[in-house]
Amino acid sequence: MYEIFERTPGTKQMVILRRADHVHFMDNVEELHETMRKSAVQRGASLDFEGNAAIAELCSGEQAHLFARGPHALPHGCCIERQGDAQRFLAGDIEAQLAARDVDVIVISPDAQTG
């Protein structure tokens, strides 16, 4: 993710959902993750990314859903139609706003420290 961020030109900001893998952005996260993980273990394979961890060690499907909804999950219903609210959300402390909803993220921007 950091390499992608570095290669991105222009004004940029990236928010990474901690303790998540690819399936956290699909329906039935918990079930799908465990199915893939158990299948890989049975084949003696290792999954890349967080796939080797049991779902209990990762963020929940609900947390991933809140993350994916971004500004929509926050007070005041920030959204594209209300760009001022969305811009204030993006300019504010995204990490703290999502943490208040129990969603653990890393925010990367040229002037922000990563955590």
Phi, psi and omega in degrees: 000320181295323178296317177300316179301314181297326182278348183282123180279163173077193178294132185211155174203140181229138176240123183248130176281120180287153176054045180228155174233188185302323185285353177293351179250023177236166175291156177054049185309306186300312181295313182296316180301311182295323177298313180295317182296312181295323178295318179295318179298316180298326179276355183075019181264163175242129177278141173284161180072210184277010187297339180280343181279145173293149183302330179297339179272350185253176176291157182281164174298324178296318178296319178297321179295316177299318178300312182296330179285342176052233183303334181295337182276354187259164178304154176075005174052050177305136178199174182302320181297334178243074187301329178300315178296317180296318179296320177295320177301311183293330180276345183273197180272083182302317182301315180291320181296320178284325177299326177297341178254014179064036177244117186266118183228165170244130177251126180243125172213161184305328183254006181252146174277147178267155182238000000 
